[in-house]
Amino acid sequence: MTSRLAWYKSSYSGSEGGACVEVAHASGAVHVRDSKDPAGPSLAFTGEAWTAFVAFVADSTGTPVE
């Protein structure tokens, strides 16, 4: 199922590759995977859990998360 999702990286990810995650939104879930291994496993979170995670990261760094 995750191969049909529209994956994207944060605008903060550089063009050098490196340690990035990709995110895809689907009905009722937010999927996250390692950009270096797109055929590998992904994690799925509820929208509520993802929103809480993004808010925590933004609070921790003081930088908005895209």
N, CA, C and O atoms as a Maestro MAE file, in Angstrom:
{
 s_m_m2io_version
 :::
 2.0.0
}

f_m_ct {
 s_m_title
 :::
 protein
 m_atom[264] {
  # First column is atom index #
  i_m_mmod_type
  r_m_x_coord
  r_m_y_coord
  r_m_z_coord
  i_m_residue_number
  s_m_chain_name
  s_m_pdb_residue_name
  s_m_pdb_atom_name
  i_m_atomic_number
  :::
  1 25 0.818 -1.207 0.000 1 A "MET " " N  " 7
  2 3 0.000 0.000 0.000 1 A "MET " " CA " 6
  3 2 0.854 1.259 0.000 1 A "MET " " C  " 6
  4 15 0.506 2.226 -0.678 1 A "MET " " O  " 8
  5 25 1.960 1.282 0.737 2 A "THR " " N  " 7
  6 3 2.742 2.506 0.869 2 A "THR " " CA " 6
  7 2 3.426 2.913 -0.421 2 A "THR " " C  " 6
  8 15 3.849 4.063 -0.538 2 A "THR " " O  " 8
  9 25 3.556 2.014 -1.406 3 A "SER " " N  " 7
  10 3 4.207 2.382 -2.661 3 A "SER " " CA " 6
  11 2 3.347 3.334 -3.485 3 A "SER " " C  " 6
  12 15 3.874 4.040 -4.345 3 A "SER " " O  " 8
  13 25 2.043 3.373 -3.244 4 A "ARG " " N  " 7
  14 3 1.149 4.254 -4.002 4 A "ARG " " CA " 6
  15 2 0.960 5.620 -3.357 4 A "ARG " " C  " 6
  16 15 0.249 6.468 -3.897 4 A "ARG " " O  " 8
  17 25 1.569 5.832 -2.249 5 A "LEU " " N  " 7
  18 3 1.434 7.106 -1.553 5 A "LEU " " CA " 6
  19 2 2.313 8.167 -2.206 5 A "LEU " " C  " 6
  20 15 3.325 7.847 -2.829 5 A "LEU " " O  " 8
  21 25 1.925 9.415 -2.063 6 A "ALA " " N  " 7
  22 3 2.729 10.541 -2.563 6 A "ALA " " CA " 6
  23 2 3.670 10.976 -1.448 6 A "ALA " " C  " 6
  24 15 3.262 11.679 -0.524 6 A "ALA " " O  " 8
  25 25 4.926 10.558 -1.535 7 A "TRP " " N  " 7
  26 3 5.918 10.838 -0.494 7 A "TRP " " CA " 6
  27 2 6.577 12.185 -0.736 7 A "TRP " " C  " 6
  28 15 6.771 12.589 -1.882 7 A "TRP " " O  " 8
  29 25 6.920 12.879 0.340 8 A "TYR " " N  " 7
  30 3 7.653 14.139 0.226 8 A "TYR " " CA " 6
  31 2 8.598 14.303 1.396 8 A "TYR " " C  " 6
  32 15 8.427 13.689 2.450 8 A "TYR " " O  " 8
  33 25 9.611 15.153 1.190 9 A "LYS " " N  " 7
  34 3 10.581 15.483 2.244 9 A "LYS " " CA " 6
  35 2 10.360 16.921 2.674 9 A "LYS " " C  " 6
  36 15 9.774 17.714 1.937 9 A "LYS " " O  " 8
  37 25 10.820 17.250 3.844 10 A "SER " " N  " 7
  38 3 10.754 18.615 4.347 10 A "SER " " CA " 6
  39 2 11.565 19.538 3.455 10 A "SER " " C  " 6
  40 15 12.554 19.123 2.851 10 A "SER " " O  " 8
  41 25 11.143 20.781 3.378 11 A "SER " " N  " 7
  42 3 11.928 21.774 2.633 11 A "SER " " CA " 6
  43 2 13.253 22.052 3.329 11 A "SER " " C  " 6
  44 15 14.141 22.666 2.739 11 A "SER " " O  " 8
  45 25 13.399 21.608 4.575 12 A "TYR " " N  " 7
  46 3 14.654 21.775 5.300 12 A "TYR " " CA " 6
  47 2 15.679 20.704 4.933 12 A "TYR " " C  " 6
  48 15 16.846 20.819 5.305 12 A "TYR " " O  " 8
  49 25 15.262 19.667 4.211 13 A "SER " " N  " 7
  50 3 16.190 18.622 3.779 13 A "SER " " CA " 6
  51 2 17.057 19.172 2.659 13 A "SER " " C  " 6
  52 15 16.551 19.765 1.707 13 A "SER " " O  " 8
  53 25 18.341 18.977 2.772 14 A "GLY " " N  " 7
  54 3 19.250 19.443 1.735 14 A "GLY " " CA " 6
  55 2 19.224 18.541 0.519 14 A "GLY " " C  " 6
  56 15 18.625 17.465 0.550 14 A "GLY " " O  " 8
  57 25 19.865 18.970 -0.545 15 A "SER " " N  " 7
  58 3 19.914 18.188 -1.775 15 A "SER " " CA " 6
  59 2 20.980 17.101 -1.719 15 A "SER " " C  " 6
  60 15 21.118 16.317 -2.658 15 A "SER " " O  " 8
  61 25 21.735 17.051 -0.625 16 A "GLU " " N  " 7
  62 3 22.824 16.088 -0.495 16 A "GLU " " CA " 6
  63 2 22.343 14.704 -0.081 16 A "GLU " " C  " 6
  64 15 23.157 13.787 0.023 16 A "GLU " " O  " 8
  65 25 21.070 14.526 0.155 17 A "GLY " " N  " 7
  66 3 20.571 13.234 0.641 17 A "GLY " " CA " 6
  67 2 20.690 13.178 2.140 17 A "GLY " " C  " 6
  68 15 19.998 13.908 2.850 17 A "GLY " " O  " 8
  69 25 21.551 12.328 2.627 18 A "GLY " " N  " 7
  70 3 21.783 12.261 4.064 18 A "GLY " " CA " 6
  71 2 20.658 11.604 4.823 18 A "GLY " " C  " 6
  72 15 19.924 10.773 4.286 18 A "GLY " " O  " 8
  73 25 20.534 11.982 6.067 19 A "ALA " " N  " 7
  74 3 19.566 11.367 6.972 19 A "ALA " " CA " 6
  75 2 18.239 12.106 6.912 19 A "ALA " " C  " 6
  76 15 18.004 13.031 7.690 19 A "ALA " " O  " 8
  77 25 17.382 11.706 6.001 20 A "CYS " " N  " 7
  78 3 16.080 12.351 5.842 20 A "CYS " " CA " 6
  79 2 14.974 11.323 6.011 20 A "CYS " " C  " 6
  80 15 15.174 10.124 5.814 20 A "CYS " " O  " 8
  81 25 13.830 11.813 6.371 21 A "VAL " " N  " 7
  82 3 12.643 10.972 6.349 21 A "VAL " " CA " 6
  83 2 11.701 11.529 5.299 21 A "VAL " " C  " 6
  84 15 11.740 12.717 4.978 21 A "VAL " " O  " 8
  85 25 10.865 10.672 4.775 22 A "GLU " " N  " 7
  86 3 9.821 11.081 3.852 22 A "GLU " " CA " 6
  87 2 8.484 10.825 4.529 22 A "GLU " " C  " 6
  88 15 8.341 9.896 5.323 22 A "GLU " " O  " 8
  89 25 7.519 11.653 4.206 23 A "VAL " " N  " 7
  90 3 6.199 11.581 4.827 23 A "VAL " " CA " 6
  91 2 5.149 11.502 3.727 23 A "VAL " " C  " 6
  92 15 5.291 12.128 2.677 23 A "VAL " " O  " 8
  93 25 4.106 10.741 3.971 24 A "ALA " " N  " 7
  94 3 2.969 10.661 3.053 24 A "ALA " " CA " 6
  95 2 1.689 10.661 3.879 24 A "ALA " " C  " 6
  96 15 1.589 9.972 4.895 24 A "ALA " " O  " 8
  97 25 0.724 11.436 3.432 25 A "HIS " " N  " 7
  98 3 -0.574 11.491 4.112 25 A "HIS " " CA " 6
  99 2 -1.540 10.550 3.400 25 A "HIS " " C  " 6
  100 15 -1.599 10.521 2.171 25 A "HIS " " O  " 8
  101 25 -2.279 9.798 4.166 26 A "ALA " " N  " 7
  102 3 -3.300 8.902 3.631 26 A "ALA " " CA " 6
  103 2 -4.532 9.019 4.519 26 A "ALA " " C  " 6
  104 15 -4.486 9.619 5.592 26 A "ALA " " O  " 8
  105 25 -5.592 8.459 4.072 27 A "SER " " N  " 7
  106 3 -6.835 8.512 4.834 27 A "SER " " CA " 6
  107 2 -6.635 7.908 6.221 27 A "SER " " C  " 6
  108 15 -6.416 6.704 6.359 27 A "SER " " O  " 8
  109 25 -6.712 8.748 7.238 28 A "GLY " " N  " 7
  110 3 -6.611 8.285 8.608 28 A "GLY " " CA " 6
  111 2 -5.219 8.009 9.128 28 A "GLY " " C  " 6
  112 15 -5.073 7.565 10.267 28 A "GLY " " O  " 8
  113 25 -4.181 8.258 8.328 29 A "ALA " " N  " 7
  114 3 -2.824 7.951 8.791 29 A "ALA " " CA " 6
  115 2 -1.790 8.849 8.126 29 A "ALA " " C  " 6
  116 15 -2.003 9.383 7.037 29 A "ALA " " O  " 8
  117 25 -0.673 8.994 8.812 30 A "VAL " " N  " 7
  118 3 0.503 9.665 8.262 30 A "VAL " " CA " 6
  119 2 1.610 8.615 8.262 30 A "VAL " " C  " 6
  120 15 1.929 8.038 9.301 30 A "VAL " " O  " 8
  121 25 2.191 8.371 7.089 31 A "HIS " " N  " 7
  122 3 3.234 7.362 6.941 31 A "HIS " " CA " 6
  123 2 4.593 8.044 6.903 31 A "HIS " " C  " 6
  124 15 4.737 9.127 6.334 31 A "HIS " " O  " 8
  125 25 5.593 7.403 7.515 32 A "VAL " " N  " 7
  126 3 6.954 7.940 7.582 32 A "VAL " " CA " 6
  127 2 7.914 6.820 7.200 32 A "VAL " " C  " 6
  128 15 7.773 5.685 7.656 32 A "VAL " " O  " 8
  129 25 8.907 7.156 6.344 33 A "ARG " " N  " 7
  130 3 9.911 6.165 5.958 33 A "ARG " " CA " 6
  131 2 11.269 6.822 5.805 33 A "ARG " " C  " 6
  132 15 11.377 8.047 5.743 33 A "ARG " " O  " 8
  133 25 12.296 6.001 5.744 34 A "ASP " " N  " 7
  134 3 13.675 6.440 5.550 34 A "ASP " " CA " 6
  135 2 13.879 6.732 4.063 34 A "ASP " " C  " 6
  136 15 13.631 5.863 3.226 34 A "ASP " " O  " 8
  137 25 14.324 7.934 3.728 35 A "SER " " N  " 7
  138 3 14.501 8.295 2.320 35 A "SER " " CA " 6
  139 2 15.594 7.479 1.641 35 A "SER " " C  " 6
  140 15 15.592 7.346 0.417 35 A "SER " " O  " 8
  141 25 16.525 6.933 2.413 36 A "LYS " " N  " 7
  142 3 17.598 6.124 1.831 36 A "LYS " " CA " 6
  143 2 17.131 4.707 1.498 36 A "LYS " " C  " 6
  144 15 17.824 3.978 0.789 36 A "LYS " " O  " 8
  145 25 15.964 4.315 2.003 37 A "ASP " " N  " 7
  146 3 15.447 2.969 1.778 37 A "ASP " " CA " 6
  147 2 13.955 3.026 1.458 37 A "ASP " " C  " 6
  148 15 13.135 2.554 2.246 37 A "ASP " " O  " 8
  149 25 13.596 3.603 0.302 38 A "PRO " " N  " 7
  150 3 12.178 3.788 -0.002 38 A "PRO " " CA " 6
  151 2 11.393 2.481 -0.137 38 A "PRO " " C  " 6
  152 15 10.171 2.482 0.014 38 A "PRO " " O  " 8
  153 25 12.067 1.379 -0.417 39 A "ALA " " N  " 7
  154 3 11.374 0.093 -0.509 39 A "ALA " " CA " 6
  155 2 11.274 -0.591 0.854 39 A "ALA " " C  " 6
  156 15 10.626 -1.629 0.988 39 A "ALA " " O  " 8
  157 25 11.912 -0.012 1.851 40 A "GLY " " N  " 7
  158 3 11.908 -0.596 3.189 40 A "GLY " " CA " 6
  159 2 10.619 -0.319 3.930 40 A "GLY " " C  " 6
  160 15 9.655 0.185 3.354 40 A "GLY " " O  " 8
  161 25 10.607 -0.649 5.198 41 A "PRO " " N  " 7
  162 3 9.389 -0.482 5.999 41 A "PRO " " CA " 6
  163 2 9.065 0.990 6.254 41 A "PRO " " C  " 6
  164 15 9.929 1.862 6.168 41 A "PRO " " O  " 8
  165 25 7.819 1.232 6.563 42 A "SER " " N  " 7
  166 3 7.397 2.575 6.960 42 A "SER " " CA " 6
  167 2 6.600 2.459 8.251 42 A "SER " " C  " 6
  168 15 6.104 1.389 8.604 42 A "SER " " O  " 8
  169 25 6.491 3.566 8.931 43 A "LEU " " N  " 7
  170 3 5.686 3.645 10.149 43 A "LEU " " CA " 6
  171 2 4.415 4.412 9.824 43 A "LEU " " C  " 6
  172 15 4.442 5.329 9.004 43 A "LEU " " O  " 8
  173 25 3.319 4.056 10.445 44 A "ALA " " N  " 7
  174 3 2.058 4.767 10.251 44 A "ALA " " CA " 6
  175 2 1.578 5.298 11.596 44 A "ALA " " C  " 6
  176 15 1.569 4.582 12.597 44 A "ALA " " O  " 8
  177 25 1.181 6.561 11.598 45 A "PHE " " N  " 7
  178 3 0.702 7.228 12.803 45 A "PHE " " CA " 6
  179 2 -0.681 7.797 12.541 45 A "PHE " " C  " 6
  180 15 -1.021 8.128 11.405 45 A "PHE " " O  " 8
  181 25 -1.466 7.909 13.585 46 A "THR " " N  " 7
  182 3 -2.739 8.613 13.441 46 A "THR " " CA " 6
  183 2 -2.436 10.091 13.217 46 A "THR " " C  " 6
  184 15 -1.356 10.567 13.566 46 A "THR " " O  " 8
  185 25 -3.371 10.800 12.647 47 A "GLY " " N  " 7
  186 3 -3.187 12.235 12.465 47 A "GLY " " CA " 6
  187 2 -2.949 12.946 13.784 47 A "GLY " " C  " 6
  188 15 -2.149 13.879 13.858 47 A "GLY " " O  " 8
  189 25 -3.644 12.507 14.825 48 A "GLU " " N  " 7
  190 3 -3.494 13.111 16.156 48 A "GLU " " CA " 6
  191 2 -2.083 12.891 16.704 48 A "GLU " " C  " 6
  192 15 -1.479 13.814 17.251 48 A "GLU " " O  " 8
  193 25 -1.562 11.685 16.561 49 A "ALA " " N  " 7
  194 3 -0.206 11.387 17.044 49 A "ALA " " CA " 6
  195 2 0.835 12.180 16.260 49 A "ALA " " C  " 6
  196 15 1.797 12.684 16.838 49 A "ALA " " O  " 8
  197 25 0.647 12.292 14.940 50 A "TRP " " N  " 7
  198 3 1.598 13.039 14.112 50 A "TRP " " CA " 6
  199 2 1.590 14.519 14.485 50 A "TRP " " C  " 6
  200 15 2.648 15.139 14.590 50 A "TRP " " O  " 8
  201 25 0.411 15.082 14.685 51 A "THR " " N  " 7
  202 3 0.302 16.488 15.075 51 A "THR " " CA " 6
  203 2 1.006 16.738 16.404 51 A "THR " " C  " 6
  204 15 1.696 17.745 16.557 51 A "THR " " O  " 8
  205 25 0.838 15.837 17.358 52 A "ALA " " N  " 7
  206 3 1.509 15.975 18.658 52 A "ALA " " CA " 6
  207 2 3.026 15.889 18.496 52 A "ALA " " C  " 6
  208 15 3.757 16.645 19.136 52 A "ALA " " O  " 8
  209 25 3.506 14.979 17.652 53 A "PHE " " N  " 7
  210 3 4.941 14.837 17.411 53 A "PHE " " CA " 6
  211 2 5.517 16.109 16.793 53 A "PHE " " C  " 6
  212 15 6.544 16.610 17.251 53 A "PHE " " O  " 8
  213 25 4.869 16.627 15.768 54 A "VAL " " N  " 7
  214 3 5.350 17.843 15.098 54 A "VAL " " CA " 6
  215 2 5.361 19.016 16.071 54 A "VAL " " C  " 6
  216 15 6.308 19.803 16.067 54 A "VAL " " O  " 8
  217 25 4.339 19.151 16.900 55 A "ALA " " N  " 7
  218 3 4.297 20.230 17.895 55 A "ALA " " CA " 6
  219 2 5.439 20.083 18.893 55 A "ALA " " C  " 6
  220 15 6.055 21.078 19.275 55 A "ALA " " O  " 8
  221 25 5.729 18.858 19.319 56 A "PHE " " N  " 7
  222 3 6.826 18.617 20.256 56 A "PHE " " CA " 6
  223 2 8.162 18.999 19.635 56 A "PHE " " C  " 6
  224 15 8.979 19.661 20.276 56 A "PHE " " O  " 8
  225 25 8.390 18.591 18.398 57 A "VAL " " N  " 7
  226 3 9.652 18.908 17.722 57 A "VAL " " CA " 6
  227 2 9.797 20.417 17.553 57 A "VAL " " C  " 6
  228 15 10.876 20.962 17.791 57 A "VAL " " O  " 8
  229 25 8.739 21.093 17.151 58 A "ALA " " N  " 7
  230 3 8.800 22.543 16.970 58 A "ALA " " CA " 6
  231 2 9.098 23.237 18.295 58 A "ALA " " C  " 6
  232 15 9.879 24.188 18.330 58 A "ALA " " O  " 8
  233 25 8.488 22.774 19.385 59 A "ASP " " N  " 7
  234 3 8.742 23.350 20.707 59 A "ASP " " CA " 6
  235 2 10.176 23.113 21.156 59 A "ASP " " C  " 6
  236 15 10.794 23.987 21.764 59 A "ASP " " O  " 8
  237 25 10.703 21.934 20.856 60 A "SER " " N  " 7
  238 3 12.053 21.566 21.291 60 A "SER " " CA " 6
  239 2 13.131 22.379 20.601 60 A "SER " " C  " 6
  240 15 14.154 22.700 21.206 60 A "SER " " O  " 8
  241 25 12.910 22.714 19.338 61 A "THR " " N  " 7
  242 3 13.940 23.403 18.561 61 A "THR " " CA " 6
  243 2 13.671 24.886 18.395 61 A "THR " " C  " 6
  244 15 14.581 25.657 18.092 61 A "THR " " O  " 8
  245 25 12.422 25.286 18.593 62 A "GLY " " N  " 7
  246 3 12.059 26.677 18.361 62 A "GLY " " CA " 6
  247 2 11.938 27.013 16.887 62 A "GLY " " C  " 6
  248 15 11.770 28.176 16.519 62 A "GLY " " O  " 8
  249 25 12.024 25.991 16.043 63 A "THR " " N  " 7
  250 3 11.947 26.186 14.599 63 A "THR " " CA " 6
  251 2 10.678 25.527 14.078 63 A "THR " " C  " 6
  252 15 10.383 24.390 14.447 63 A "THR " " O  " 8
  253 25 9.921 26.215 13.231 64 A "PRO " " N  " 7
  254 3 8.737 25.575 12.662 64 A "PRO " " CA " 6
  255 2 9.136 24.348 11.847 64 A "PRO " " C  " 6
  256 15 10.199 24.327 11.226 64 A "PRO " " O  " 8
  257 25 8.302 23.351 11.853 65 A "VAL " " N  " 7
  258 3 8.557 22.133 11.096 65 A "VAL " " CA " 6
  259 2 7.681 22.155 9.863 65 A "VAL " " C  " 6
  260 15 6.480 22.411 9.953 65 A "VAL " " O  " 8
  261 25 8.274 21.887 8.708 66 A "GLU " " N  " 7
  262 3 7.501 21.830 7.459 66 A "GLU " " CA " 6
  263 2 7.361 20.417 6.989 66 A "GLU " " C  " 6
  264 15 6.742 20.169 5.954 66 A "GLU " " O  " 8
  :::
 }
 m_bond[263] {
  # First column is bond index #
  i_m_from
  i_m_to
  i_m_order
  :::
  1 1 2 1
  2 2 3 1
  3 3 4 2
  4 3 5 1
  5 5 6 1
  6 6 7 1
  7 7 8 2
  8 7 9 1
  9 9 10 1
  10 10 11 1
  11 11 12 2
  12 11 13 1
  13 13 14 1
  14 14 15 1
  15 15 16 2
  16 15 17 1
  17 17 18 1
  18 18 19 1
  19 19 20 2
  20 19 21 1
  21 21 22 1
  22 22 23 1
  23 23 24 2
  24 23 25 1
  25 25 26 1
  26 26 27 1
  27 27 28 2
  28 27 29 1
  29 29 30 1
  30 30 31 1
  31 31 32 2
  32 31 33 1
  33 33 34 1
  34 34 35 1
  35 35 36 2
  36 35 37 1
  37 37 38 1
  38 38 39 1
  39 39 40 2
  40 39 41 1
  41 41 42 1
  42 42 43 1
  43 43 44 2
  44 43 45 1
  45 45 46 1
  46 46 47 1
  47 47 48 2
  48 47 49 1
  49 49 50 1
  50 50 51 1
  51 51 52 2
  52 51 53 1
  53 53 54 1
  54 54 55 1
  55 55 56 2
  56 55 57 1
  57 57 58 1
  58 58 59 1
  59 59 60 2
  60 59 61 1
  61 61 62 1
  62 62 63 1
  63 63 64 2
  64 63 65 1
  65 65 66 1
  66 66 67 1
  67 67 68 2
  68 67 69 1
  69 69 70 1
  70 70 71 1
  71 71 72 2
  72 71 73 1
  73 73 74 1
  74 74 75 1
  75 75 76 2
  76 75 77 1
  77 77 78 1
  78 78 79 1
  79 79 80 2
  80 79 81 1
  81 81 82 1
  82 82 83 1
  83 83 84 2
  84 83 85 1
  85 85 86 1
  86 86 87 1
  87 87 88 2
  88 87 89 1
  89 89 90 1
  90 90 91 1
  91 91 92 2
  92 91 93 1
  93 93 94 1
  94 94 95 1
  95 95 96 2
  96 95 97 1
  97 97 98 1
  98 98 99 1
  99 99 100 2
  100 99 101 1
  101 101 102 1
  102 102 103 1
  103 103 104 2
  104 103 105 1
  105 105 106 1
  106 106 107 1
  107 107 108 2
  108 107 109 1
  109 109 110 1
  110 110 111 1
  111 111 112 2
  112 111 113 1
  113 113 114 1
  114 114 115 1
  115 115 116 2
  116 115 117 1
  117 117 118 1
  118 118 119 1
  119 119 120 2
  120 119 121 1
  121 121 122 1
  122 122 123 1
  123 123 124 2
  124 123 125 1
  125 125 126 1
  126 126 127 1
  127 127 128 2
  128 127 129 1
  129 129 130 1
  130 130 131 1
  131 131 132 2
  132 131 133 1
  133 133 134 1
  134 134 135 1
  135 135 136 2
  136 135 137 1
  137 137 138 1
  138 138 139 1
  139 139 140 2
  140 139 141 1
  141 141 142 1
  142 142 143 1
  143 143 144 2
  144 143 145 1
  145 145 146 1
  146 146 147 1
  147 147 148 2
  148 147 149 1
  149 149 150 1
  150 150 151 1
  151 151 152 2
  152 151 153 1
  153 153 154 1
  154 154 155 1
  155 155 156 2
  156 155 157 1
  157 157 158 1
  158 158 159 1
  159 159 160 2
  160 159 161 1
  161 161 162 1
  162 162 163 1
  163 163 164 2
  164 163 165 1
  165 165 166 1
  166 166 167 1
  167 167 168 2
  168 167 169 1
  169 169 170 1
  170 170 171 1
  171 171 172 2
  172 171 173 1
  173 173 174 1
  174 174 175 1
  175 175 176 2
  176 175 177 1
  177 177 178 1
  178 178 179 1
  179 179 180 2
  180 179 181 1
  181 181 182 1
  182 182 183 1
  183 183 184 2
  184 183 185 1
  185 185 186 1
  186 186 187 1
  187 187 188 2
  188 187 189 1
  189 189 190 1
  190 190 191 1
  191 191 192 2
  192 191 193 1
  193 193 194 1
  194 194 195 1
  195 195 196 2
  196 195 197 1
  197 197 198 1
  198 198 199 1
  199 199 200 2
  200 199 201 1
  201 201 202 1
  202 202 203 1
  203 203 204 2
  204 203 205 1
  205 205 206 1
  206 206 207 1
  207 207 208 2
  208 207 209 1
  209 209 210 1
  210 210 211 1
  211 211 212 2
  212 211 213 1
  213 213 214 1
  214 214 215 1
  215 215 216 2
  216 215 217 1
  217 217 218 1
  218 218 219 1
  219 219 220 2
  220 219 221 1
  221 221 222 1
  222 222 223 1
  223 223 224 2
  224 223 225 1
  225 225 226 1
  226 226 227 1
  227 227 228 2
  228 227 229 1
  229 229 230 1
  230 230 231 1
  231 231 232 2
  232 231 233 1
  233 233 234 1
  234 234 235 1
  235 235 236 2
  236 235 237 1
  237 237 238 1
  238 238 239 1
  239 239 240 2
  240 239 241 1
  241 241 242 1
  242 242 243 1
  243 243 244 2
  244 243 245 1
  245 245 246 1
  246 246 247 1
  247 247 248 2
  248 247 249 1
  249 249 250 1
  250 250 251 1
  251 251 252 2
  252 251 253 1
  253 253 254 1
  254 254 255 1
  255 255 256 2
  256 255 257 1
  257 257 258 1
  258 258 259 1
  259 259 260 2
  260 259 261 1
  261 261 262 1
  262 262 263 1
  263 263 264 2
  :::
 }
}
